[in-house]
Amino acid sequence: MAQLDRLLAQVIAKAGTRLELKADRKPRLELKSGEPIELLPNVLPAVMVEVLAGDVVPPELKGTWQKEGEIEFDYDLAGQSFRIRLSRYMDTPQIQADHQGPSRISQPPRAAAPLEPAPAPKVAAPTPAGELMPTPPPTPEAAPPPRPPAPARRAQGHPLIEKLLGILLEKQGSDLHCTTQEPPMVRVHGDMKELEDAGPLDPTTLLEMMESMATPVIWQRFEEHHDADFAYSYEAGGCRLRVNFFQDRVGPGMVCRVIPNQLPDPDRLGLPEHVRRLATLSKGLVLVTGPTGSGKSTTLAAILDLANQKRRDHILTIEDPIEFVHPRKGCLVNQREVGTHTDSFKSGLRAALREDPDVVLVGEMRDLETIAIALETAVTGHLVFGTLHTSSAIGTIDRIVDQFPSDRQQQIRVMLADCLKCVVSQVLLKKIGGGRVAALETLFISPAIANLMREGKNFQIPSAMQTGRSYGQKLMTDALLELIQAKKVEPLEAYLKCPDKENFIAACKRAGIPFDLRLGELGG
């Protein structure tokens, strides 16, 4: 039974003439008198209106509905006929159902949940002569109050999402993309590939897949805000997924990123020894930066696992959502999720100061207040790991300082010079022969660099990094050249990912590395 039937049954019970459903409004019923009434106390989110419409669209009109966004058809329920008009206004679906009276088509009526079954007819007792007395007509009873529509029952797993996730792991992909009216696609070694023999996904099927993965709280958040982030445990594949639900102009969609259950191995990641030692710091701020999808979470998880093995401390993480799960090894580990265990990064980080942590991981330092509390936490004697979306180590320092008002920037420079220990900036490149490899730019704060930071002379830091290799300093250009010389990446791939292309070209010339610069310019 379609979910819209429950509302149409109330139109019949109340002798209404028209039902109107619009996104973010309460269902509206127009009576014969012309007076409008509201059927439900709550508004309907756009995604629910889309579901209600998709349930009743005749199969032969589904293509027209998705392409043109406007259709009309007749619909029968419990012997009553409705003229239903579906339309989209500013990509938002609307439903209008006009009650036309008894159905003229001879067909078995649909059962509607809110309508009570008719009582069994009463048979009069026989008279002494053995004849039946005529039964008087039943006394009309007051109609029962309308029932609100029952919530949709949550699916216990969906076969299509299980199949798609299995294909994703089989192809060793990193992300699964599901978009309305598009075939599923996977990202394999950085490239998007369409799944063969997979047709376009209609919104009803996609919503069923999404609801089968979400908890009631997550699903409610998606219905209210049209997007949601959460972690999903895919037991059949032995991994976890970072899932994002969203709504766009066409309909619902989702992206699933694979997070292995096994913690990353520093050896397989190729983390240098200087970076591994960050796990043993007693206090300070360590930042891992890079664009989205560059492997920041993986690098941090490897460093945190080293700390878990070597230390006997309390590790507290604040993530959105929880990705890698860290079991207790040498440390007590508490992992909190934004939106589930705490309202935001800043509230979770503020509470962390009263939870006796030794090591704190902040999944993302998004706003000024979160950055300020992270700095305060590091200055007060804790080891803080965090991430930022910046393309270079120097740019990271500038980003943090620029977040603050001008009258506080000098104070922040001093705080950073005192507590910042290292900035690891990374990019992910396609590897020769398949797979991907990370290039790491590492800025360790030496006394000379700390002095440059206090004085606001960040432009001189690259020169200090070139002369401070003993501290573990490495510019991105040097990291990319090492990967090229090791035959791990193509020169053009490194050129396209390098933030400082002029210095990269000069370094390649000095190293005698030829590549087609004209193609690089076109791609860059």
N, C-alpha and C positions, 0 to 999 in steps of 0.2 A: 504493500500500500504506500502510495506517495505521501510524503509529509504534508504537502499542500492540502490533501484531502481533509485533514483535521480542521483546517481553517474554513474550507468550503462547507463542511458539515455544520459549522456554526452559522454560516450564511443561510443555510436551509432552515436551521432551527429557529433563527431570529427573523425569518422572512425578509432577509435583506435583499437589496437589488445589485449592489456592487461592492467588491472587495478590492482594496488598493494596498499594495506592498511596495514600499520604497526603502532604499538603504538608509540606515541610521534614523528611521522613524518607526513609530508604533503602527501595527496593522490597523487599517481604517476600514470600517464597514458602514455603508450608506443604507439606511432603512427606507421603506416605502414612503415614509413621511418626508424624506429628504434630510432627516437629521443624521449626522455622522456620529459614530461611536468608535471607541478604541477597544480592540479585542484582547490585547495583551498589555501588561503593565510595563514591559521592557521594549526598547527599540530593537529592530532587526539589523545586524551588521550586513554589509554588502555581500560578504561571502555566503551568509545564510540565504539571502534572496537569490543568489546565483544557484545554490543547491536546490531550493524550492522550484525554481524555474526549470533546472535541468532534469528534475524528476518527472515532469509532465510533458516535456517536449516530445512529440511523436518522432519515431526514428527517422521517417522520411524528411523531417524538417530540421534535424539537428545541424546539418551543414549550412542551411540558410540562416539559422539562428546565430551561428558562430561568425559567418561571413558578413551578413547584412545587419544583424543586431535588431531585427524587428520581424515578428511573425504573429499570425492570428490563427486560431483553430478552435474547434468545438470539443468540449470535454464533458463527459457524463459521470455523475456520481449519485448513487442511491436513487436512480430513476429521475434525477433532475439534470437539466442541461445548463452548461455554462459556456459562454464565449470568452476565451482567454486571449489576452493580448500581451505579448512579451516585447519589451523594448529596452534600449540602452540610451541613457542620457549622460553625456560626459563619461562614457565607459562604465556607468553604474547601472546594473539591471533594475527593471521595474516590472511589476506584475499587476495587471488589471483583469479581474474576472467579473463579468456581467451575468447575473442569474436570469435565465430565460424561461424558467418554468419546467414543467414535466418534459422528460426526454421523449422525442418522437421516434427514436430509433429503438427497435425491439431488441434488447440485449440484456443479459443478466446484470443487475445493478451491482456497483462496487460497494463493498462494506466499508463504512466509515466508523472509526474508533469511537468518536464522541457520542454517536447515536446509540441509545439503549435498545436492546432487542424488544420487540413488541410482546406484551404479556400473552400467555396462552389463553385462548377463548374459554370462557366458563360455560359449562353445559348444565342446564337446569335438571333438577332431580325429577324422576318420572312421577306422574300423578297416579292416584289409586287405579285409574282406568288404564294405566300403562302407556299413556300418551305424554309426550314432552310438551311442557308449557313453553311458550315463546320467551326467549331470553331478552330482558330489557337491554337497551344500548348502554355500554359502559359510561360511567361518569367521567368526563374529561378531567385529567389530573394536570397539575402544574408541571411545565417542562423543567427537567432538572437543569441546574446551572451549568453553563458550558465549561468544559474542561480545558485547561491550557494545553497546548501541544506538548506531547511527551518528548523529552530530550532524545536525540538520536542515540541509539545503542552503539557503544564503541566497538569497533572491529577488533577481533582477536588475531592480529596479523593479517597481511594482505598478500596474496600469492604473487601479484605483479611486482611489488616492491622487493620481495624476497628474491625473485628472479633477476631483477635489475641489479641488486646489490651483489648477487653471485657473479654476474657478468663483469661488474666493476672490478671485483677482486681477481677474477680469472684473467682479465686483461692488464692487471697490475696498475689500474688507474688510481688517481688521487681524488677525483671529484666526480660525482654524478649530478647532472643537471636535468631537471624535469620541469618543462614549461608548457602551459596550456596551448593546445593546437600545434605543438612541435613534437617531433620524435625525441626520445631520451638521448642524451649525449653524455660522453665521459671524457675526462681529461687524462690523457696518457702521455707521460713524459713531457708535459707542458702543452700538448696540442689537443684541441677539441675534436672529437671524433663521434660521428653519428652512429648509433647502434643499428646494425643491419637487421632487416626483417622486423623492425619495430615501428609501428604506425604512430601518428600523432596522438597525444593524450588529450582526452576531453576533460572538462573541468570536474565533472562528477566523479570520474574514476580517479583523478588526481587528488581530489579532496578526500576520497575514501582511503587512498594510500597514505596521505598525510595524517589523517586522524588515527590510523592504525599505529602510527609511530609515536604520537604525542600523548602525554599524560593529560588528565582533565584540566589541570592548571595551565599547561602550555597551550592547549587548544582554546581555552577561554581567552588567553592573552592574544592569540592570533586573531580570534574573531573580533576582539575589541580594538586592536591596534594594527591589524593587517600585516604584522610581521612578528617573528619569534625566533630566538636562538636557544638551542638546547643540545645536550649530548645524548646519544642513543646507543645502547649496547646491542650490537649485532652478534648474538651468540653463535649463530650458524657459521659466521665467517671468522670467529675468533678475534674480533676487533671492536672498536668503538667508532662512532661517527659524530662529527660536529655538524649539526643540521640547522639550516636556516629556512624558515617558511616566509613567503612574501606574496604580495598581491600586486599585479601590474595592470596595465590597461586592457589586457586580454583576459586575464583570470588568475587563478592561483598558480604558484610555482614553488619549487624547493631546490636546495643544493645540499648535497651530503658529501662531507670530506672525511676520508678514511684516517682514523687514528689507531695505529696498531696497539694491541694490548701489551705487547712486549715493549719495555722502555728502550729508547734508542741507545745504541752502543757508541761511545765516543770514538772508538777505533774505526768503526765503519763510517762514521760521519767525518773522520779526518780532523778532529779537533786538535789543535796544537797544544803542547804541554803548558804553555803560559795560560791558555784559556781554561784548561782543566784545573789549574791551581786556584781559580776563582772560587771553587767550591770550599776551599779551606780558609778563606778570609774570615776574620773575626767580626768585622763591621765595615760599613761603607755602602755605596750605591754602585750597582753593576747594571748597565743597560744593554739590551740586545735589540738592534734596530734593523729596519729594512722594509721594503714594500710588502703588501699583502701577499701571502703565499710564498714567501722567501724562506720559510723554515725556522722562523724565530722560536716558535713554541717547541720545536724538536730540539733545537740547541739548548734552550733553557731546561727542558726536561732531562737532557743528558747531564748537564751541570748539576742539577738538583739531585739526580740519582747518585752522583759521586758524593755529594754532601751527605746524603742519606746513608751511604755505606761507611764513610770515614769518620763522621761526627757522632756525638752523643748529645744531641740538642733537640729543640722543638722547632719544627718547620711548619709554617702556616702559609697556605696559598689562597689567593682570592682571584677567581677566574670567571670568564664569561664565554662559554660554559666550561665546566671541568673537562679537560681533555685527557691527558695521560694520568692514570691512576697510580699513585706512589704507595706501595705497601710499606709497612713498618719494617725497617732494617736496623740501622743503628740509631735512628731518630724517631721521635713521635711526630707523625704527620697528620695535620688537619687540613682538609681541602674544603673551601667554601665557594659556593656558586652564586654569582650575582643574579638577583631576581628570584632565587630559591631560598638561599640561606642568609642573604643580606640584600639591602635595597640597591646599593651601588658600590662602585670601587671605593669612593671616598668614605662612605659609612663603614664598610668592612675594614678599611685600613685604619680608620679612627678607632674602631673597636679593637683592632689587633694590638694597639699599644697597651691595652689592659689584659691581654691574653698571654703574657709572658713568652713571646716568641724570641728565638735566636736568629732565625732566617725567615724572611717574608718574601713571598713572590706575588707581585702585582701583575695580573694578566695584561693590562693595558693602562697606561697613564694618559688618559684622554683629556682631562681638563685641569685648570689651574689649581683647584683645591686638592685634587688627587696628587698632583706633582708636589705641592707644598707639603702635604702630610708625608709623602714618601721621603722628601728631603729631611723633614724633621725626624722621621723614624731612623734614617741612616745616621744623622748627626748625633742622636741620643744613644748610639752604641749597638745598633742592630745591623745585620747584613740584609740589604734589600735588593732583589732582582726585579727588573721591570722591562717593558717593551715600549717602543715608540715607532711610528711610521715615518722614519726619515731615511734619506738615501746615503748619508755619510756620517762619520763620527763627528766631524766638525759641525755639520748641520744639526746634529743632535744637541750640542751645547747651545747653539744659537736658538734652536726651537724652545728649549727650556727657559732660557733667559727672556726671550721675547714674549712668553706667556704672561709675564708679570708686568705691572705698571712701571713706567719709567723711573719713578721715585724709589722702587724696590729692586731694580735690576742690579745695582752694584752689590747690594746685600746678597742677592742670589748667586752672583758670580763668586763671592767669597765662600758661601756655603758649598757651592759645587766644587770649588778648588779644595776644600777641606774634606768632603765626603765622597766625591766621585772617584772610583777606583779604576774603572775600565768601561769603554764603549766598544761593543762588537757590532759592526755593521756588515750585513751580509746580503748577497744576491744569489739566486738559484739559476743555474745554467744547464742547458741541454748537454748531455754527455755524449761523446763520440761512441757509437755502438749501442746507444740506448741508455735510459736512466737520466738522472740529474745529479749535479754536484754543486755544493755551495762554495762560494768564494768569500773569505772573511777578511774584513779590514778591522784591525785591532788597535785601539788607542788606549794605552796604559798611562795613567796620570803620574808622571814623574815630577820631582820638585820643580824642574824647569818649566814643564807644561802647566803645572798648577799656578806658577807665577804669571804665565802668559794669560791664563784664564782670569786671574784676579784683576789684571790690568786691561782686560777686554781686547787683547791682541790675538784673537783666535786665528787670524789670517797667517800668523807665523807658526802655528802648530804643525802644519805639514812638513816644514823644514826641520823642526825639532824631531818629528817622527822619523825622518830619513836618517838622522844622526843618532837615533836611540834604539837601534835594532836589538841591543842587548836587553832592553826592557820588554821585548816582545812586540815592538811597534811594527805595523805593516800597513802600508797604504793599499787601497783597493786595486790600483794599477799594478802593483807588485804581485798581489795575490792572483790577479788574472793572468799575468805573464807566466807565473809558475804553473798554472793549469794548462796553458798553451804549450809550454815547453815539455810538460809531462804527457803530452798527447791526450789529454782528457777532454778538452773543449776546442772547438774551431776558433780561429782568430776573429772571424766575423761575429760569431755569437758573443764572444767576450767584448768586442767593440760596442755591440748594441746594448749590452747591459752595464757598461762602464759609465759612471756619472760624469767623469772628467775625460771627455773624448780627446781633447787636444794633447794632454799629457800622455794619454794611452798611445796615441799615434807616435809621439816622439819616443816613448819607451820602446815601442815595437821596432822603430828604425834603429835605435841603439842596439837592440838585441838581435837585429837581422831577421826579424819575423815578417815575411811578406804576406799581404792579403789585399783583396780588391777593395780599395778605399771607396771607389765610386758606388759599389753595391752597399757598402756600409753607410755612406751618406744617404742613399735612398731609403735604407731601412731605418736609419736613425731619425 
